[in-house]
């Protein structure tokens, strides 16, 4: 009888020990899981912070390139009006134009690309390629198509605001300008109403284009266009943020 009681006590103690071990392991797993969760959250925050910093840096570089283009255009010795960072209402959204040059010979709509590396693309290719080396290649939307949509939006907007004057898209010229850091390896060259160039070619390109075009607008008309478009450079941060969100949605949809 005594041996049976001792056996029961030993079994009970063993069961308690087993439960103790199980509880200890469970608590360690919970702590480990919690620590892992916290570690992943901290890592995600660092990643998001790095992405934000990169985006801010890219934005600053892009703005610097746009300002450079604007300053070069302002130095041109002919009647002109220059606008930068415009948000044109179009179909319930906005089209962002980097730089606009209003001249008596036509309206130059400029898309600025502050890219480095080799640039490959064609008129009919939806996607162009930026190649930094054989391991680093990035895709971006055809800037000619992109700027054509800007011209369409701008033309419609001006016509909606200008009485007794019907602007046609033939009065608009598309300029795609890459920074000096980019080498244009394989891009369209013989286009009539669009030029793809580096920023150091800008002045020669504008002078050549104006020399070979008839005068279309008066200075009074340039003033009118400028006054109509000036408010599109003074939009709220909310409008800019909404534009960014729409661009991201489009990129996801077409990725």
N, C-alpha and C positions, 0 to 999 in steps of 0.2 A: 504493500500500500504506500509506504514512504517513497519507494522508488518511482511509483506512478506519479505521485505529487511532484517529485523533483523533475520528472520528465515534462509534466504540464508546465511547470514554471519555466523550464528551459525553452519550451516551444513558444511560450508567451514572450519571453525575452527576445528570442530570435525574430518573432514577428514584429516586435517593437523596433528592433534594430533595422530590420528590412525597411519598415516604414520611415525610419529616421534617414536611412540612406536615400530612399526615393525622394523624400521631401527636400533633402539637401541638394540632390541633383536637379530637381525641379526649380528650386530657388536660383541655383547657379545658371540654369538655362534661361530663366526669366531675366536675370540680371544681364546675362550675355546678350540676349535678344534686345533688351532695352538699350544696352550700351551700343550694340550694332546699329540700332535704329537711330540713336543720337549721332553716332559717327557718320552714318549716311546722310542725315539731315544737315550736319555741319559741312560735309563734302559738297552736297548740292548747293548750299548757300555760297560756298567758295567758288563753285563752277559758275553760278549765276552772276556772282560779283565779277568774275573774270570776263564773262561774256558781255556784261554791261560795260566794263572798262574798254573792251575791244571795240564795241559798237560806238562808244563815245569817241574813241580815238579815230575810228574810221570816219565818223561824222565830222570831226574837226579837220581831218585831212581833206575830206570832200569839200567842206566849206572854204578851206584855204585855196583849193584849186579854183573854185567858183569865183572867189574874190580876185584871184590873179587874172582870170579871164576878163572879169568886169573892169579891172584897172587897165588892162591892155586895150580894151574897146574904148574906154573913156579917152585914151590918148589919140585915137584916130582923128585925123584932121578933115572931117566933113560933118555936116549936120546930122545929128544922131540923138537918140534917147536910149538909155540903158537901164534895164530892170533886172533884178536878181531874186531868186527864191520865190517864185509866184505859185499860187494855188488857184487854179482855174476851175470853177464849178462846171461839172459835166455829168449829166445823167444821174443826179443824186449823189455823186461822189466828187472827187477833185483830181485834177491832173497837175502834177508839180513840174514846173519848168525851171531849170537851173538858172539860165541867163537868157535874156531877150535883148536883141539889138534892133531898134527901129531906125530905118534909114529911108531916104527918099527913093532908094532903088529897090526896096523890099524889106521884109521882116525876117530876121534871122532868129530861128529858134534853136537854142544851143543845149545839148545834152552833154554834161561833163562827166567823164569817167576817170577817176583818180586811181588807175590800175597800174601795176608794174608787170614785168614779164612779157612773154610773147602773146599776141592776140591773134586768134584765128576766127574767121566767120565769113558768111556770104550773105547776099541780099535775101535769098530765099530760105535761109536756115533760121529756124525759130530760136535755136540756142547757139550762142558763141562760146568760145573757150579761151580761158586765161591759163597759160602754162608758165609756172615758175621754174620747174625743172621736170625731169621725166617721172618723178614720183608725186608731184603736186600740180594737179590740174583742177580748175574750177569752172563751172558753167554759169552763164548769165544770159538773160533774155536779150534777143536781138535789139540793139540800141536804135537801129534804123526804124524798125517797127514801133518801138517804144516812142520815139520822137514823132513819128507820123501821127500817132494817137494824140500827142500833145498839140500838134498843128491843127488837127481836126477840131479839137476842143477849143483852142484859141480862136480859130476862125469863126466858129459858131458863136462864141461868147462876144466877140467884137461886133459881129453882125447884129446880135440881139441888143447891143448898146448904141450902135451908130445909126442914126437916122439918115436917110437919103444917101447912104453909101453901102454898096454891096461888095464886100471883100470876097475874093476867090482864093482858093488854096494855092493857085499858081503864083500869088504874090508872096508866098512864104517859102523860106529856104531852110533846109535842115542841116545843122552842123553837129557832128559827133566828135567831141574833142577829148582825146586821151592825154594824160600827163606825159611829160618827157621821159618818165620811168618806163613807159610801155613801148614795145617794139611791134609795130603793125606788120605781121608776117604775111598774112593772107586775108585781105579784106577787100571789099568792093572799091574800085577807084574811078571808073568811068560813068558815074551817075550824074544826071543832069541837075536835079534839085536837091542833092544831098552830097556832103563831103565828110569823109572820115579822116581825121588828121591828128597830129600831135599838137600840143598847145604852142610850141615854138613856131608852128607854121601859120598861126592864126592871122597875124597882120597881113602877110602876103596873100593869104587866101581871100580875106575880106576885100583888100584893095583890088585884086584881080577880078573878083566877082562884080564889084561895083563898076569897074571900068567897062565891063561887057554887058551891062544892063541899062535899059532906059530909065529915066526918072519917072516914078509912078506917083509919089506922094508929095504934097507940099509940106512946109515946116508947120503950118497951122494944123494939118492933119496929123502930123507926128505928135504935136502937143495934145491933140484930142485923144489919140490912142494912149499916150502916156498917162493922161489924167484918168482915163477909164480904167487902166490896168494897175495904176499905183496901189489902190486898196487891196489888190490880190497879193501884195507883198507885205501886208500889215494884218494878216489873219491871226486869230487867237491860237494859243497853245492847244486848245481843244480840237480845232480844225486840223492842225498839224498831226496830233495824235491819232485822230480818226483816219487821216490819210495813211499813216504808217500801218494801222491795223488792217485797212483795206488792201494795202500792198502785200502784207504778210498772208492774208487769206488767199489772194490771187496766187502767190508763190506756192503755197501748200496745195492749192487746187491743181496747179499745173506741174507739180514736182513728180 
